[in-house]
Amino acid sequence: MSYKNILVIKLKQPGDVLVSTPVLVALKEAWPEARVTYLVPRTAQEMVSDHPLLDELLVADRRQETWSRSWRLLQNLWRAQYDLVLELSGGDRGAFYTLATRAPERLGFERPGQPAWQRQSVFTRLLPRPPVRMHMVEQNLEVVRALGVEPQNPRLQFFWDDQVEARVTKKLQSLGLKPREFVVVHPGAGWRFKCWTPAGYARVIEFVKEVWGLQVILTASRAPHEQELIGEILSECRQTPINLAGQLTLKELGALIAKARLFFGADSAPMHLAAAVNTPAVALFGPSGAFNWGPWGEGHLVIQKDLECVPCGQDGCEGTKVSRCLMELTLSL
């Protein structure tokens, strides 16, 4: 079977979208002449924009959704005449958009509690749920394998333009740094229950500067809980790192991590960026399953406490938003 116009739907968090990029590569390897479009949330569009294999990027903006925008997106989906849709989100919105395309072939995954209208009307092929302990990269690729394609050397990919490269290079020059002379420490994550202790991060920063003799660049999003964590780390630390927290776009952060000797941080989208730009990552995992979400590829290290309850997949212990498996991680430097 040959396809000419393919839509991939991934309405998830930025990190989830990034770990789906091997699907794009596999599709282009199988059908080089096919036009491939991605539909992602606005918060995740930088994860796939500038990708040389992507022909079009559609954005669903749930936070600023208006009837006119929703109607415009639906019109685009109707008019595009896709012959294949791969729905990787597993939610109702993705299923609705899939149905709206009226594509002759529409693939998605079974999920618990899936409504009858999705099972009966949305998908022409409903695939079985992938194994629980399968990495998310492999789970995404199961939909490609269902088309008879075996991906070759799947890897994450992240791209940025020359302007981003110039800005990051200029910033490093202003700091007196060259590539591989620094470590990026990104303590935060989208949820505080995925974060380690300020004291722990402070000791790592001191070790990198005092023992390795490398500079440390602290990064974070502008989210209040991440900024609060950065402030606590700085107050704990005997060494002064370079603080770029909240000052970088996602593209700039990826370009910066690509020039670092090492990435150290939480289970987060920037951890996946490190894997995508081939920078070794040391990733701290708490309640999440590293077998699903660990940094993809070789040369990375996952640190996760060996407790019977790990991974529990919960947002902290007993609803506290604090994860004991992270709070009890200790250093041995």
Secondary structure, 3 states (H helix, E strand, C coil): CCCCEEEEECCCCHHHHHCCHHHHHHHHHHCCCCEEEEEEEHHHHHHCCCCCCCCEEEEECCCCCCHHHHHHHHHHHHHCCCCEEEECCCCHHHHHHHHHHCCCCEEEECCCCCCHHHHHHHCCEEECCCCCCCCHHHHHHHHHHCCCCCCCCCCCCCCCCHHHHHHHHHHHHHCCCCCCCEEEEECCCCCHHHCCCHHHHHHHHHHHHHCCCCEEEECCCCCHHHHHHHHHHHHHCCCCCEECCCCCCHHHHHHHHHCCCEEEEECCHHHHHHHHCCCCEEEEECCCCHHHHCCCCCCCEEEECCCCCCCCCCCCHHHCCCCHHHHCCCCCC
